[in-house]
C-alpha cells in the first residue's frame, strides 16, 4: 500500500545537452539513451520503418500503427493510429512491457523521439531512462511506479469515467490520482495562461522526470552512484566501445559504475583526471589486443610524448596505464579515443595495402606536380631542368607536407627529434655514400662541383628537403599508420617497440625513394643531366637504397622527419667533399 507521506528530495539525474543543434535529454543512469522532443514533428510510416537502428517513437511521433521491429531495433509505442484505442496499451505501459520483456538498452545508442509532453509520453520516457532499475525484479521501484502507469493507461485509453479500470485498491487509487494531479499541475498552469505552445518542452519534461523521481525513490538510493560526465565514445574491436569521461571518483569506482550502465560492451575507459592527464583502463579481456598497442599509437601521435629513453610516454601494464607523466598529453579526450579506435581495429591486409597505395599515390602526385611546376620554373628563371626541379620539388612537397601535418603532424614527423638513437644512422649513410661514390665518373664530379656555388646549392637543398618531406614524412606517415597495429614485441616495453612495425615503413620508403630517383634520372626526365650520379652502376643503386634506409631508421628512431633530413644532408655533403678535393 502506498504511503501518503512526501518523500525527501532526490538529486536530479537528468540533463539537457545539444548535439548538432538539437537539444537532447539524458539521464546519468542511462547514457545510451537520448530523448528528443520536437513539437509538431512527426515521421511518416515509411520514415519510421526506415529509421536508424535504435529509434523509439513515442505517442504520435510516427504517423502509423504501433509496431515493434526487434531485428532492426525500431519501435513505435503508440495507441492513436492504426489500432483500437480502447484495446491498446498506452505508450507508457508499452514501454514498461518492453523493459520487463528484456529489451537491451545498453548494447546500442538509442534515440527516443517524442513530439509532445503529455503525461503518457513523460512516463514512457521515465520508464526507458530508468530501465536498469525497472528490469531488476528485486528493486521496489516497480511497485511504486506501476500504479501511475496503470492509472494513466486507463485514463488515456478509456477516459476519466473508466479510470477504475486500472483496478487499484481505493486507497492506492486515491494516492495515485493525487500524484498524477501534482505531475499535471504545471501543464494545467501553462495551458490556462496560453503559454503551453511557447514552453520549453524539453526543460519541462526534465523537471517532470525529476518530480517523478521524488515521488517513487527515497533520496538515499542515489548516494552510491558515481556521477560520471561523459566526454566521448568510440567503437573498438567487435562491438566494444571506448568511453572517455571525467569524474571526481577513482578509476575503479568509475569502472564499476560504467559496467553497470553499459554492460558487456564496455571495452576501455579513458578517465581525464585534469587537462592532459589521463588514466587508461582496459575493461574487456576480449579485445583483439591489450593496451600496449594503444600506447604505441598514442606515442606515435601525441606531441607531449617524449623519447623512449626519457620514459615520458604513454605506458603502463596491458590493463591499466596513462599519459606521459612529466608533460601530460597534448591530445584531447576525443583525439585519444580516435587513436584507440584505430589501434584496436583489425590489422587486415586490406588496410596495410591501402596504406601502401596511399603512400604510392601521394608520392606519384607530388612528383608529377613537381615535374609540371619545374617546367614553369625553368622558363621563368632561365635555369637548367634539374635545378628547376629542385625548386619545384621543395615547393610542392613542402606544401603537401604542411597540409598533411595540419591533420596529424606527429604521424608525419613534424616534431623535434626524440632521443639520440637516430644518430647511429649517420655512419651507415656516409659509408653508403662513399661506396656509391666509387662508381662516379668524372662527369658526375663535374655535375657535383657547381654545388659549391650558391645558385646551384639552393635548388639542391630545396630538392633534398622536399624529397625527405615526401618520402620520410608523408609516405612514411601513411605506412606507419597503416602497418602500425601489430602484436606487441615479446618484451612488451617501450624500448622494445611497443607493437609498432618498425621495419616495413623504413624498407618501403627506401624502395620508393630509390625507384623514384631512377625514374627521374632516366632519358628525358627532369634529372636527366645526372643519370650517372643516380643510376650508373649497381653500387650507386645499392648506395641509394642504403642511404634511404638510414634516413628511414633515423625517422623511425627519432619520430621526426628533421632527423631524416639531417642524415641525408650529411651523406650528400660527403658526396660533395671528393669534388672539393678534386677541384683543389
C-alpha positions as CSV (number, residue, x, y, z in Angstrom):
1,X,0.0,0.0,0.0
2,X,1.3,3.4,-0.9
3,X,2.1,5.9,1.8
4,X,0.8,9.4,1.6
5,X,4.0,10.8,3.0
6,X,6.1,13.2,0.9
7,X,9.5,11.7,0.1
8,X,12.7,13.6,0.7
9,X,14.3,15.5,-2.2
10,X,16.2,13.4,-4.8
11,X,19.1,14.8,-6.7
12,X,18.1,15.3,-10.3
13,X,19.8,12.8,-12.7
14,X,18.5,14.4,-15.9
15,X,20.5,16.8,-18.1
16,X,20.0,18.6,-21.3
17,X,22.7,18.7,-23.9
18,X,22.8,20.0,-27.5
19,X,24.1,17.7,-30.3
20,X,24.2,19.1,-33.9
21,X,21.9,21.9,-32.8
22,X,19.3,19.6,-31.4
23,X,18.6,19.6,-27.6
24,X,18.6,16.1,-26.1
25,X,17.6,14.9,-22.7
26,X,19.8,12.3,-21.0
27,X,20.0,10.5,-17.7
28,X,23.2,9.7,-15.8
29,X,21.9,6.1,-15.3
30,X,21.0,5.7,-19.0
31,X,23.9,7.2,-21.0
32,X,23.0,5.1,-24.1
33,X,19.6,6.8,-24.5
34,X,19.0,10.3,-25.8
35,X,15.5,11.8,-25.8
36,X,14.5,14.4,-28.4
37,X,11.2,16.4,-28.1
38,X,10.3,18.3,-31.2
39,X,6.8,19.7,-31.0
40,X,4.7,19.0,-34.1
41,X,7.4,16.9,-35.8
42,X,6.1,13.6,-37.0
43,X,7.6,10.8,-39.2
44,X,5.6,9.1,-41.9
45,X,5.1,5.3,-41.7
46,X,7.8,4.8,-44.3
47,X,10.2,7.1,-42.4
48,X,9.5,5.4,-39.1
49,X,10.1,1.9,-40.6
50,X,13.4,3.0,-42.2
51,X,14.6,5.0,-39.2
52,X,18.1,4.3,-37.9
53,X,18.6,1.3,-35.7
54,X,18.0,2.2,-32.1
55,X,15.0,4.5,-32.6
56,X,11.9,4.6,-30.4
57,X,8.9,6.7,-31.4
58,X,6.6,7.8,-28.7
59,X,2.9,8.6,-28.6
60,X,2.3,10.2,-32.0
61,X,5.8,10.9,-33.1
62,X,5.2,8.5,-36.0
63,X,2.0,8.6,-38.1
64,X,1.4,4.9,-38.2
65,X,0.2,1.9,-36.2
66,X,2.3,0.8,-33.2
67,X,4.9,-1.7,-34.2
68,X,8.0,-3.5,-32.9
69,X,10.9,-4.4,-35.2
70,X,13.4,-6.2,-33.0
71,X,15.6,-7.2,-35.9
72,X,16.2,-3.6,-36.9
73,X,15.7,-2.3,-33.4
74,X,13.0,0.2,-34.2
75,X,9.8,0.6,-32.1
76,X,6.7,2.8,-32.3
77,X,5.0,3.0,-28.9
78,X,1.6,4.5,-29.6
79,X,-2.1,3.9,-29.2
80,X,-3.6,6.5,-31.6
81,X,-3.4,5.4,-35.2
82,X,-3.9,2.0,-36.8
83,X,-5.2,0.3,-33.7
84,X,-8.3,0.0,-31.5
85,X,-7.5,2.6,-28.9
86,X,-9.6,1.0,-26.1
87,X,-7.9,-2.3,-26.6
88,X,-4.3,-1.0,-26.9
89,X,-2.0,-0.2,-24.0
90,X,-0.8,3.4,-23.6
91,X,2.7,4.4,-24.6
92,X,4.0,4.3,-21.0
93,X,2.6,0.8,-20.5
94,X,4.1,-0.4,-23.8
95,X,7.5,1.0,-22.6
96,X,7.2,-0.9,-19.4
97,X,6.3,-4.1,-21.3
98,X,9.5,-3.7,-23.4
99,X,11.6,-3.2,-20.4
100,X,10.1,-6.1,-18.5
101,X,10.5,-8.3,-21.6
102,X,14.2,-7.6,-21.6
103,X,14.8,-5.0,-24.3
104,X,18.6,-4.5,-24.1
105,X,19.0,-0.7,-24.0
106,X,22.7,-0.8,-23.1
107,X,24.0,-2.5,-26.3
108,X,23.2,0.3,-28.7
109,X,22.9,4.1,-28.9
110,X,19.2,4.7,-28.7
111,X,17.2,7.8,-29.7
112,X,13.7,8.3,-28.2
113,X,11.6,10.7,-30.4
114,X,8.6,12.5,-29.0
115,X,6.6,15.5,-30.3
116,X,4.6,16.3,-27.2
117,X,5.0,16.4,-23.4
118,X,1.8,14.9,-22.1
119,X,1.9,12.7,-19.1
120,X,1.8,9.5,-21.1
121,X,4.9,10.4,-23.1
122,X,6.7,11.7,-19.9
123,X,6.0,8.4,-18.1
124,X,7.2,6.4,-21.1
125,X,10.4,8.4,-21.2
126,X,10.9,7.9,-17.5
127,X,10.4,4.1,-17.8
128,X,13.0,4.0,-20.6
129,X,15.5,6.1,-18.8
130,X,15.1,4.0,-15.6
131,X,15.2,0.7,-17.4
132,X,18.2,-0.6,-15.3
133,X,16.2,-0.4,-12.0
134,X,12.9,-1.5,-13.5
135,X,14.4,-4.6,-15.1
136,X,15.6,-5.7,-11.6
137,X,12.9,-7.9,-10.1
138,X,14.2,-7.0,-6.6
139,X,14.0,-3.3,-7.0
140,X,11.0,-1.8,-5.1
141,X,10.6,1.0,-7.7
142,X,8.4,-1.3,-9.8
143,X,5.7,-1.3,-7.1
144,X,6.0,2.4,-6.8
145,X,5.6,3.3,-10.4
146,X,3.1,0.7,-11.7
147,X,0.0,2.4,-10.2
148,X,0.9,5.6,-12.0
149,X,1.4,3.7,-15.3
150,X,-1.9,1.7,-14.9
151,X,-4.0,4.8,-14.0
152,X,-2.5,6.9,-16.8
153,X,-3.1,3.9,-19.2
154,X,-6.7,3.5,-18.1
155,X,-7.5,7.3,-18.4
156,X,-5.7,7.7,-21.7
157,X,-7.4,4.7,-23.3
158,X,-10.9,4.8,-21.7
159,X,-11.3,8.3,-20.3
160,X,-11.9,9.6,-16.8
161,X,-15.2,7.8,-16.4
162,X,-13.4,4.4,-16.7
163,X,-10.4,5.3,-14.6
164,X,-11.3,2.5,-12.3
165,X,-10.3,0.0,-15.0
166,X,-6.8,0.3,-13.5
167,X,-8.1,-2.0,-10.7
168,X,-6.2,-0.3,-7.9
169,X,-7.4,-0.6,-4.3
170,X,-9.3,2.6,-3.3
171,X,-6.5,4.0,-1.0
172,X,-3.9,3.3,-3.6
173,X,-6.1,4.8,-6.4
174,X,-6.6,8.0,-4.4
175,X,-3.0,8.4,-3.7
176,X,-2.0,7.7,-7.3
177,X,-4.7,10.2,-8.5
178,X,-3.2,12.9,-6.2
179,X,0.3,12.1,-7.5
180,X,-1.0,12.5,-11.1
181,X,-2.6,15.8,-10.3
182,X,0.7,17.1,-8.9
183,X,2.5,16.0,-12.0
184,X,0.0,17.7,-14.3
185,X,-0.2,20.9,-12.2
186,X,2.4,22.8,-14.2
187,X,0.9,21.7,-17.5
188,X,-2.5,23.0,-16.5
189,X,-1.0,26.3,-15.3
190,X,0.8,26.8,-18.7
191,X,-2.2,25.9,-20.7
192,X,-4.6,28.1,-18.7
193,X,-2.3,31.0,-19.4
194,X,-1.9,30.2,-23.1
195,X,1.8,29.6,-22.6
196,X,2.0,25.9,-23.4
197,X,2.8,26.4,-27.1
198,X,5.7,28.7,-26.2
199,X,7.0,26.5,-23.3
200,X,10.5,24.9,-23.4
201,X,9.1,21.4,-23.5
202,X,12.4,19.6,-23.0
203,X,13.1,21.6,-19.8
204,X,9.5,20.9,-18.8
205,X,10.0,17.2,-19.3
206,X,13.3,17.2,-17.4
207,X,11.5,18.8,-14.4
208,X,8.7,16.3,-14.5
209,X,11.1,13.4,-14.6
210,X,12.8,14.7,-11.5
211,X,9.4,15.2,-9.9
212,X,8.6,11.5,-10.6
213,X,11.9,10.5,-9.0
214,X,10.9,12.4,-5.8
215,X,7.6,10.5,-5.8
216,X,9.0,7.0,-6.2
217,X,12.6,7.0,-4.9
218,X,14.0,7.5,-1.4
219,X,16.7,10.2,-1.5
220,X,19.5,7.9,-0.2
221,X,19.1,5.4,-3.1
222,X,21.4,7.5,-5.4
223,X,24.1,8.2,-2.8
224,X,26.3,5.4,-4.2
225,X,26.0,6.5,-7.8
226,X,29.2,7.8,-9.3
227,X,28.3,10.9,-11.3
228,X,30.3,10.4,-14.5
229,X,30.5,13.2,-17.1
230,X,30.8,11.5,-20.5
231,X,33.2,13.2,-22.9
232,X,33.1,10.9,-25.9
233,X,32.8,7.4,-27.2
234,X,34.4,5.3,-29.9
235,X,34.0,1.8,-31.2
236,X,36.9,-0.5,-30.6
237,X,37.1,-4.2,-31.5
238,X,34.0,-6.1,-32.4
239,X,31.1,-4.3,-30.8
240,X,33.0,-2.9,-27.8
241,X,33.3,0.8,-27.0
242,X,35.9,3.1,-25.5
243,X,34.5,5.7,-23.3
244,X,36.1,9.0,-22.2
245,X,34.8,10.5,-19.0
246,X,35.5,13.0,-16.2
247,X,34.6,12.5,-12.5
248,X,35.9,13.0,-9.0
249,X,36.0,9.3,-8.3
250,X,38.9,6.9,-8.9
251,X,39.2,4.7,-11.9
252,X,37.9,1.5,-10.2
253,X,34.8,3.3,-8.9
254,X,34.2,4.6,-12.4
255,X,34.7,1.2,-13.9
256,X,32.1,-0.4,-11.5
257,X,29.5,2.3,-12.4
258,X,30.2,2.2,-16.2
259,X,30.0,-1.6,-16.2
260,X,26.5,-1.3,-14.7
261,X,25.4,1.4,-17.2
262,X,27.0,-0.1,-20.4
263,X,27.1,-3.8,-19.7
264,X,29.5,-6.2,-21.5
265,X,30.2,-3.9,-24.5
266,X,32.4,-1.6,-22.3
267,X,35.9,-2.3,-23.5
268,X,38.1,0.6,-22.5
269,X,37.8,3.6,-20.1
270,X,39.7,6.9,-20.6
271,X,39.5,8.9,-17.4
272,X,40.5,12.5,-17.6
273,X,41.9,13.5,-14.2
274,X,42.7,17.0,-15.3
275,X,43.6,18.6,-18.6
276,X,46.1,16.4,-20.4
277,X,46.4,13.9,-17.6
278,X,44.6,10.6,-18.4
279,X,44.2,7.1,-16.9
280,X,43.6,4.4,-19.5
281,X,41.9,1.2,-18.3
282,X,41.1,-1.9,-20.4
283,X,37.9,-3.4,-19.0
284,X,37.2,-6.2,-21.5
285,X,39.6,-9.1,-21.9
286,X,38.1,-10.0,-25.2
287,X,39.6,-7.1,-27.2
288,X,41.9,-8.0,-30.0
289,X,44.9,-6.7,-28.1
290,X,45.9,-5.1,-24.8
291,X,46.9,-1.6,-24.0
292,X,50.4,-2.0,-25.4
293,X,49.0,-1.5,-28.9
294,X,47.2,1.7,-27.8
295,X,50.4,3.0,-26.1
296,X,52.3,2.5,-29.3
297,X,49.9,4.5,-31.4
298,X,49.4,7.2,-28.8
299,X,53.1,7.7,-28.5
300,X,53.3,8.0,-32.3
301,X,50.6,10.7,-32.4
302,X,51.0,12.6,-29.1
303,X,53.2,15.7,-29.3
304,X,53.6,15.5,-25.5
305,X,55.2,12.1,-25.6
306,X,59.0,12.1,-25.3
307,X,61.7,9.7,-26.5
308,X,61.9,6.1,-25.4
309,X,64.9,6.9,-23.2
310,X,63.0,9.7,-21.4
311,X,60.2,7.5,-20.1
312,X,57.9,10.4,-20.6
313,X,55.5,8.4,-22.7
314,X,52.1,6.7,-22.7
315,X,52.6,3.5,-20.9
316,X,51.8,1.1,-18.1
317,X,50.7,-2.5,-18.0
318,X,48.5,-4.3,-20.5
319,X,45.4,-3.5,-18.4
320,X,46.0,0.0,-16.9
321,X,48.3,2.9,-17.7
322,X,48.2,6.5,-18.5
323,X,49.5,9.6,-20.3
324,X,53.1,11.0,-20.1
325,X,53.8,11.8,-16.5
326,X,56.1,14.9,-16.9
327,X,54.3,16.9,-19.6
328,X,50.9,15.2,-19.8
329,X,49.3,14.6,-23.2
330,X,48.7,17.2,-25.9
331,X,45.7,15.2,-27.1
332,X,42.0,16.0,-26.3
333,X,39.9,13.1,-25.0
334,X,38.2,12.7,-28.4
335,X,41.6,12.6,-30.1
336,X,42.7,9.9,-27.7
337,X,39.6,7.9,-28.5
338,X,40.2,8.2,-32.2
339,X,43.7,6.8,-31.8
340,X,42.3,3.9,-29.7
341,X,39.7,3.2,-32.3
342,X,42.5,2.9,-34.9
343,X,44.8,0.9,-32.6
344,X,42.1,-1.8,-31.9
345,X,40.8,-2.0,-35.4
346,X,41.7,-5.3,-37.2
347,X,45.2,-5.1,-38.8
348,X,44.0,-6.5,-42.0
349,X,45.9,-7.0,-45.3
350,X,43.4,-4.7,-46.9
351,X,44.3,-1.9,-44.5
352,X,48.0,-2.4,-45.0
353,X,47.6,-2.4,-48.7
354,X,45.5,0.7,-48.5
355,X,48.3,2.4,-46.6
356,X,50.9,1.4,-49.2
357,X,48.6,2.6,-52.0
358,X,48.2,6.0,-50.2
359,X,51.9,6.3,-49.9
360,X,52.5,5.5,-53.6
361,X,49.6,7.8,-54.7
362,X,51.0,10.7,-52.6
363,X,54.5,10.1,-53.9
364,X,53.2,10.0,-57.5
365,X,51.1,13.1,-57.2
366,X,53.8,15.2,-55.6
367,X,56.4,14.1,-58.2
368,X,54.1,14.8,-61.1
369,X,53.2,18.1,-59.7
370,X,56.9,18.9,-59.2
371,X,57.6,17.9,-62.9
372,X,54.8,20.3,-64.1
373,X,56.0,23.1,-61.8
374,X,59.6,22.6,-62.8
375,X,58.8,23.4,-66.5
376,X,57.4,26.7,-65.3
377,X,60.4,27.5,-63.1
378,X,62.8,26.5,-66.0
379,X,61.1,29.1,-68.3
380,X,60.8,31.8,-65.7
381,X,64.2,31.5,-64.1
382,X,66.1,30.5,-67.2
383,X,67.8,27.7,-65.3
384,X,68.5,24.1,-66.0
385,X,65.9,21.4,-65.8
386,X,67.4,19.7,-62.7
387,X,67.8,23.0,-60.8
388,X,64.2,23.9,-61.6
389,X,63.1,20.5,-60.4
390,X,64.9,21.0,-57.1
391,X,62.9,24.2,-56.5
392,X,59.7,22.6,-57.6
393,X,60.1,19.5,-55.5
394,X,60.8,21.6,-52.4
395,X,57.7,23.8,-53.0
396,X,55.2,21.0,-53.9
397,X,56.4,18.5,-51.3
398,X,56.6,21.2,-48.7
399,X,53.0,22.3,-49.4
400,X,51.7,18.7,-49.4
401,X,53.6,18.1,-46.1
402,X,52.1,21.1,-44.4
403,X,48.6,20.1,-45.5
404,X,49.1,16.6,-44.1
405,X,50.7,17.8,-40.9
406,X,47.8,20.0,-40.1
407,X,45.7,16.9,-39.6
408,X,48.3,14.7,-37.9
409,X,51.6,16.5,-37.6
410,X,53.3,13.9,-35.4
411,X,52.3,11.0,-37.6
412,X,54.1,12.7,-40.5
413,X,57.1,13.6,-38.3
414,X,56.6,17.3,-37.7
415,X,58.3,17.4,-34.3
416,X,61.8,17.8,-32.9
417,X,63.9,14.6,-32.9
418,X,63.4,12.4,-29.9
419,X,66.4,10.9,-28.2
420,X,69.8,10.3,-29.8
421,X,69.5,6.7,-31.2
422,X,68.9,8.1,-34.7
423,X,72.5,9.4,-34.8
424,X,73.6,5.8,-35.3
425,X,72.2,6.1,-38.9
426,X,74.8,8.7,-39.9
427,X,77.8,6.3,-40.3
428,X,75.7,3.9,-42.5
429,X,74.6,6.8,-44.7
430,X,78.1,8.1,-45.0
431,X,79.5,4.7,-45.8
432,X,76.8,4.1,-48.4
433,X,77.6,7.4,-50.0
434,X,81.3,6.6,-50.2
435,X,80.6,3.2,-51.7
436,X,78.2,4.7,-54.2
437,X,80.8,7.4,-55.0
438,X,83.2,4.8,-56.2
439,X,81.1,4.4,-59.2
440,X,81.0,8.1,-60.1
441,X,82.7,9.2,-63.3
442,X,84.5,12.4,-63.9
443,X,81.3,13.7,-65.5
444,X,79.5,13.1,-62.2
445,X,82.1,15.1,-60.4
446,X,81.6,17.9,-62.9
447,X,77.9,17.9,-62.1
448,X,78.5,17.9,-58.3
449,X,81.2,20.6,-58.2
450,X,78.9,23.5,-59.0
451,X,77.0,22.8,-55.8
452,X,79.8,24.9,-54.2
453,X,78.1,27.9,-55.8
454,X,75.1,29.4,-54.0
455,X,72.8,29.5,-57.0
456,X,73.4,25.8,-57.5
457,X,73.3,24.8,-53.9
458,X,69.9,26.4,-53.2
459,X,67.8,24.2,-55.6
460,X,69.9,21.2,-54.5
461,X,69.0,21.9,-50.8
462,X,65.4,22.6,-51.7
463,X,65.2,19.3,-53.6
464,X,66.8,17.3,-50.7
465,X,64.4,18.8,-48.1
466,X,61.4,18.2,-50.4
467,X,62.4,14.6,-51.1
468,X,62.7,13.8,-47.4
469,X,59.4,15.6,-46.6
470,X,57.8,13.4,-49.3
471,X,59.4,10.0,-48.5
472,X,60.3,10.1,-44.8
473,X,57.4,12.5,-44.0
474,X,54.3,11.8,-46.0
475,X,54.9,8.3,-47.4
476,X,56.4,7.1,-44.1
477,X,53.5,8.5,-42.1
478,X,50.9,6.8,-44.3
479,X,52.8,3.5,-44.0
480,X,53.4,3.5,-40.2
481,X,49.8,4.5,-39.5
482,X,48.5,1.6,-41.6
483,X,51.2,-1.0,-40.6
484,X,51.5,0.0,-37.0
485,X,48.9,-2.1,-35.3
486,X,50.8,-5.4,-35.0
487,X,51.2,-7.6,-31.9
488,X,53.5,-6.2,-29.2
489,X,57.0,-7.4,-29.1
490,X,57.8,-10.1,-26.6
491,X,59.3,-7.7,-24.1
492,X,56.2,-5.6,-24.2
493,X,58.2,-2.5,-23.3
494,X,58.7,0.9,-24.8
495,X,62.2,0.2,-25.7
496,X,61.2,-3.0,-27.5
497,X,58.9,-1.3,-29.9
498,X,55.6,-1.1,-28.3
499,X,53.9,-3.2,-31.0
500,X,54.7,-0.9,-34.0
501,X,56.0,-2.4,-37.2
502,X,59.4,-0.7,-37.3
503,X,60.9,-2.3,-40.4
504,X,58.4,-2.2,-43.2
505,X,57.9,1.6,-43.4
506,X,61.7,2.0,-43.4
507,X,62.3,-0.5,-46.2
508,X,59.3,0.6,-48.3
509,X,60.1,4.3,-48.2
510,X,63.7,3.5,-49.2
511,X,62.4,1.5,-52.1
512,X,60.1,4.3,-53.1
513,X,62.7,6.9,-53.0
514,X,65.2,4.8,-54.9
515,X,62.7,3.9,-57.6
516,X,61.6,7.5,-57.9
517,X,65.2,8.6,-58.3
518,X,65.9,6.1,-61.0
519,X,62.8,7.1,-63.0
520,X,63.5,10.8,-62.7
521,X,67.1,10.3,-63.8
522,X,66.1,8.5,-67.0
523,X,66.2,9.9,-70.5
524,X,64.1,13.0,-71.0
525,X,63.4,13.2,-67.2
526,X,64.0,16.3,-65.1
527,X,67.1,14.9,-63.6
528,X,68.5,13.6,-66.9
529,X,71.7,15.7,-66.5
530,X,72.6,13.5,-63.6
531,X,72.0,9.9,-64.8
532,X,75.4,8.7,-63.8
533,X,75.0,10.0,-60.3
534,X,71.8,8.1,-59.6
535,X,71.9,5.0,-61.9
536,X,75.3,4.5,-63.4
537,X,76.3,1.3,-61.6
538,X,74.8,-1.3,-59.2
539,X,76.9,0.3,-56.5
540,X,75.0,3.5,-57.0
541,X,71.7,1.7,-56.8
542,X,72.7,-0.2,-53.6
543,X,74.1,3.0,-52.1
544,X,70.8,4.8,-52.8
545,X,68.9,2.1,-51.0
546,X,71.1,2.0,-48.0
547,X,71.0,5.8,-47.7
548,X,67.3,5.7,-47.9
549,X,67.1,3.0,-45.2
550,X,69.5,5.0,-43.0
551,X,67.3,8.1,-43.3
552,X,64.3,5.9,-42.6
553,X,66.0,4.4,-39.5
554,X,66.6,8.0,-38.3
555,X,63.0,8.9,-38.9
556,X,61.8,5.8,-37.1
557,X,64.0,6.2,-34.0
558,X,63.6,9.9,-33.7
559,X,59.9,10.0,-34.8
560,X,60.9,13.2,-36.7
561,X,61.4,13.9,-40.3
562,X,64.1,16.5,-39.3
563,X,66.4,13.7,-38.3
564,X,66.0,12.1,-41.7
565,X,66.8,15.4,-43.4
566,X,69.9,15.8,-41.3
567,X,71.1,12.3,-42.1
568,X,70.5,12.7,-45.8
569,X,72.2,16.1,-45.8
570,X,75.3,14.8,-44.1
571,X,75.5,11.9,-46.6
572,X,75.1,14.3,-49.5
573,X,77.7,16.6,-48.1
574,X,80.1,13.7,-48.1
575,X,79.4,13.2,-51.8
576,X,80.5,16.8,-52.4
577,X,83.7,16.6,-50.5
578,X,85.6,14.5,-53.0
579,X,84.7,17.0,-55.6
580,X,86.1,19.8,-53.5
581,X,89.3,17.8,-53.2
582,X,89.4,17.3,-57.0
583,X,88.9,20.9,-57.6
584,X,91.7,21.8,-55.3
